[in-house]
Amino acid sequence: YSDVEREYLCIGSKGHGGRGWTLGQERVSTETSNIYRAPDSGSTNRGAPFTTHTYPFGWIPRRSCNRPASAEALFVATNLSAWRTDQPALFAGDVQLGDTAYRRLDPNYYAWLRSRMHLAKLAAGAGRLRQESFDGLRERFNAMHAWALEHIGEAALLAAVNTLNTRDYEPPSADPLPVVRRSPAAEALEQARALVDAIAERALALGWRPERLYEEPERGRPFADRGLVWLLRPGDRLGKVTRQSIEIIRPPDNVRLQFFNPDVDQPWIRRRQKTL
């Protein structure tokens, strides 16, 4: 690896002589991840590495001090889907949308995602990952990488790549979505619909109108105008289906009831013929 020259704003600490904020020319070795101070007029330890701190903790690239800090944040999921916000203060570091967990991109998370991308490349090369799937991942990673270079900086990313133990890193994970429990009435209605759906095709072929099977009750309308779905109770079964009626078998004694079709002639109905 080659050394990368950068200027940094150093936060003074006990290991740095406690001199508060000092400006110096720093050299970041991407091979050893040690930070070296370039010689200055007051230094007696010329070029010696700092051992108290490791980058990036306590170090800010000087170029970022010459411009306002970016107000934009990028949240990335482990599948590299991402979204941006210009109001990052409104969000926690990890955000779950639906069943997908996102994390605000920082150097360590970038390094972990990069390691996953390397594994995906190896899997694609070995034929364990389809090439089109890998191409999609690569496209999303390249977009994330471009954003990270602009908003985080190359030096911070390189330092994280060289120092992060990806095996110990805990990526964001989604919590199971809460189970929405429906009311007993809603569950009973769903079961009734399933029963009617099972015989609907046969009934329609015999001449039943759809509204006789599914018509929802309305306030002020006669009870007889309700569809079969709204007359069934939990545990009911449907039996024989004819043009004149549909059999309802009701527990616990298996009482057999008839739901009659009012749109067709029934055996007990006698129609008077008009006489001149």
Buried (B, 14 or more C-beta within 10 A) or exposed (E): EEEBEBEBBBBEBEEBEEEEEBEBBBBBBBEEBBBBBEEEEEEEEEEEBBEEBBBBEBBBBBEBEEEEEBEEBBBBBBEBEBEEBEEBEEEEEBBBEEEEBBBBBBBBBBBBBBBBBEEBBEBBEEEEBEEEEBEEBBEBBEBBBEBBEEBBBEBBBBBBBBBBEBEEEEBBEBEEEEEEEEEEEEEBBEBBBEBBEEBBEEBEEBEBBEEBBBBEBEEEEEEEBBBBBBBBEEEBEBBEBBEBBBBBBBEEEEEEEEBBBEEBEEEEEEEEEEEE
